[in-house]
Amino acid sequence: MGKLKLCLRMSLGFFIAVSSVFILGSLALGGGDKGETITGITVPQGYRDWAVIAPSYRTDKDEIRLILGNDIAVKAARNKTLPYPDGAILAKLAYKGIKSGEWEAALVPGATQRQEFMVKDTKKFASTGGWGFGRFVDEKPVGDEKLYATCFPCHAANVRDNDYVFTRFAP
């Protein structure tokens, strides 16, 4: 009976150790493998480490937005390369604007509203100017066909001449 208990304890210990490695590894990586939008977009691995292209503020939504880009997107934005090359990915992090507790005149990021991504792939997303659109809340995909049907028409109506991208590089 003693050997059976020892074997069970060792098996349980091994299971816990292996599970911990997988769970902690997934948490440490951040992004990726949390789901795919109906448009086929996933949260890009390591996007929070990308360079800032520009901040923005949307008055109608009282949102502070931080636009990030992968290396391909940042290089294109910085050099004003249009159209953006395939492989460019833009990330928009949207936060509710709140007054700073330290300085009343300052507006700072509050609660996270969502993360949005534009992925340039001219073959896969030919019908939407070469861009795929994805929306996430807490890095989980959200949105139905009705929501995604509004993305490209808005970009096409307003920023067709900038390869459908609202953001310009902020030096």
C-alpha positions in Angstrom: 0.0 0.0 0.0 2.9 2.4 0.7 4.3 2.0 -2.8 0.9 2.8 -4.3 0.5 6.0 -2.3 4.1 7.0 -3.2 3.4 6.3 -6.9 0.1 8.3 -6.8 1.8 11.2 -5.1 4.6 11.2 -7.6 2.1 11.1 -10.5 0.1 14.0 -9.0 3.2 16.0 -8.4 4.4 15.5 -12.0 0.9 16.5 -13.3 0.9 19.7 -11.2 4.5 20.6 -12.3 3.8 20.1 -16.0 0.4 21.9 -15.8 2.1 24.8 -14.0 4.8 25.1 -16.7 2.1 25.3 -19.4 -0.1 27.8 -17.5 2.7 30.1 -16.5 4.3 29.9 -19.9 1.0 31.0 -21.5 0.6 33.8 -19.1 4.1 35.1 -19.5 3.9 35.2 -23.3 0.9 37.5 -23.4 -1.3 37.7 -26.5 -1.8 34.9 -29.1 -3.9 31.7 -28.7 -6.8 33.4 -27.0 -9.2 33.1 -29.9 -9.8 34.3 -33.4 -12.3 36.9 -34.7 -14.8 36.0 -37.4 -12.4 37.8 -39.8 -9.5 35.4 -38.9 -7.5 37.9 -36.8 -5.8 36.8 -33.5 -4.0 38.8 -30.9 -0.4 39.1 -32.1 2.2 37.7 -29.8 4.2 40.4 -27.9 2.1 43.3 -29.3 2.5 45.2 -26.0 6.2 45.5 -26.7 5.7 47.2 -30.1 6.7 50.8 -30.7 4.2 53.6 -30.5 3.2 55.1 -33.8 0.9 57.8 -32.3 -1.5 58.6 -29.5 -5.0 59.9 -30.2 -8.1 61.1 -28.3 -11.6 60.5 -29.5 -13.9 63.1 -28.1 -17.2 61.4 -28.9 -16.2 58.3 -26.9 -13.9 60.0 -24.4 -11.2 57.5 -25.3 -7.5 57.8 -25.1 -6.0 55.6 -27.9 -2.5 54.4 -28.3 -1.6 53.1 -31.7 1.3 50.6 -31.8 2.9 48.8 -34.7 5.0 45.8 -35.4 8.4 46.6 -37.0 7.0 46.5 -40.5 4.2 49.0 -39.7 6.4 51.3 -37.7 9.0 51.5 -40.5 6.2 52.2 -43.1 4.6 54.8 -40.9 7.9 56.6 -40.1 8.9 56.6 -43.8 5.4 57.5 -45.0 5.5 54.3 -47.2 2.1 53.8 -48.9 0.7 51.3 -49.3 1.8 49.6 -46.2 3.6 46.4 -47.0 2.1 42.9 -46.3 2.9 41.8 -42.8 2.3 45.3 -41.3 0.2 45.1 -38.1 -1.3 48.1 -36.3 -2.6 47.7 -32.7 -5.1 50.2 -31.2 -5.3 50.1 -27.4 -8.4 52.1 -26.3 -8.8 53.4 -22.7 -11.5 55.4 -21.0 -10.1 58.9 -20.4 -10.2 59.9 -16.7 -8.9 62.9 -14.8 -5.5 62.4 -13.1 -5.6 62.2 -9.3 -2.2 64.0 -9.3 -2.9 66.8 -11.7 -6.5 68.0 -12.3 -5.8 69.3 -15.8 -4.4 66.0 -17.0 -6.4 63.2 -18.6 -5.0 59.7 -18.2 -5.9 56.2 -19.3 -8.5 54.6 -17.2 -10.3 51.3 -17.8 -9.3 49.4 -20.9 -12.1 49.5 -23.4 -10.7 47.1 -26.1 -7.8 46.2 -28.3 -8.1 46.4 -32.1 -5.8 45.2 -34.8 -5.4 45.8 -38.5 -3.4 43.2 -40.4 -2.1 43.9 -43.9 -2.4 40.9 -46.2 -3.4 41.9 -49.7 -4.3 38.4 -50.8 -6.3 37.3 -47.8 -8.1 40.6 -47.3 -8.4 41.8 -50.9 -12.0 42.9 -50.5 -11.1 45.3 -47.7 -8.2 47.2 -49.1 -5.7 44.5 -48.1 -6.5 45.0 -44.4 -8.1 42.5 -41.9 -9.8 44.0 -38.9 -10.0 42.4 -35.4 -11.6 43.6 -32.2 -10.9 42.2 -28.7 -11.9 42.9 -25.2 -9.4 41.6 -22.6 -7.7 39.9 -25.5 -10.8 37.8 -26.3 -12.4 38.2 -29.7 -15.7 40.1 -29.9 -18.0 41.2 -32.7 -20.3 39.8 -35.2 -20.7 40.3 -39.0 -22.7 43.5 -38.4 -19.9 45.0 -36.4 -17.1 44.0 -38.8 -19.2 45.2 -41.8 -18.7 48.8 -40.5 -14.9 48.7 -40.3 -13.8 49.0 -43.9 -16.5 51.4 -45.2 -15.5 53.9 -42.5 -11.8 53.6 -43.4 -12.6 53.8 -47.1 -14.8 56.9 -46.7 -12.3 58.8 -44.6 -8.7 57.6 -45.3 -8.6 55.9 -48.6 -5.6 58.1 -49.6 -3.6 56.9 -46.6 -4.0 53.2 -47.4 -7.1 53.1 -45.2 -5.1 54.0 -42.0 -6.3 56.9 -39.8 -3.0 57.2 -37.9 0.0 59.2 -39.0 3.4 58.8 -37.4 3.9 61.2 -34.5 7.6 62.3 -34.5 
